[in-house]
Amino acid sequence: MINKKPTFRKLTPSFGSSILVKQHVDTVDKNTAYWHFHPELELIYVNKGQGKTHIGNHLSYFNNSQLILMGSNLPHNGFTDRLTATGTETTIQFKADFLGEGFLQVPESANLAGLFDRAKKGIRFKVETKQELGPKIEALNNYEGLKKVIKFLEILEYLATTDDYELLNADGFAFEAEAQDSSKIDVVFKYVNQNFQNHISLDEIADKVSMTVPAFCRYFKKATGKTFTQLVNEYRVVHATKLLNESQMSIADICYECGFNNFSHFNKQFTEITGKTASNYRKEIKLIIQQSEAV
């Protein structure tokens, strides 16, 4: 029997406000995260932390900081595994028409309309934008009423006009599913997240969602745009990037620690998914982390 958790999340801004701003400094329990979506857009700024980024079809690992804008009804998992001692995660949730139904139709809102359209694929902003907007996002709750809205519009205007970003699902699959199907995907993702270091057979995972193997394979491909094997390999490679970031383990040891049982296959999958070899990735990520520590 599948434990169906809510996949449509209803968000309620505080009384008298059209945007919801949340900030926490606590360690995040990744086991409570689940695959969900909501009509509100979501802007997330993590100033110091690590974790998986799983948004739509995109799966990656981040270390240090990130600024992401997710569009309306774009499925995602809670992704910050942990914050550092000085780490803070700030989340802003809002509807595209939070200033009225005709807000995005006026000529002055053309850039915002474009931003919200791009956000359907998920947007990750780069170092320059994080440096400029991070403190402003964290300070948003210091304001009330119209002043808060004005400050938020200034943030959105900057995001709408900068080219300092990347799309997370540039070639991604538009996830469209009923709530029941989305709940099945949540079961699959959770199981893979907990067991990717071991072999997971198709019989095993199909049984978790009470489906035959052929039916599961068709369903999963239609729902996510990838095969189940591709998903498992992505989870393993993302874990490898985490170990390359945070440990001194040899690349051969990382291969087996992530669930691969063949070093040649690991190298092939790593290169296909990240676009570079594991050794080059380790060299480059160290440089990136050094540069971003100033963010």
Helices and strands as residue ranges (DSSP letters): E 19-24, G 30-32, E 41-55, E 58-70, E 80-83, E 89-94, G 103-105, G 107-109, H 110-118, G 119-121, E 123-125, H 127-138, G 140-142, H 145-161, E 165-167, H 179-195, H 202-208, H 213-224, H 228-246, H 251-257, H 263-274, H 278-292
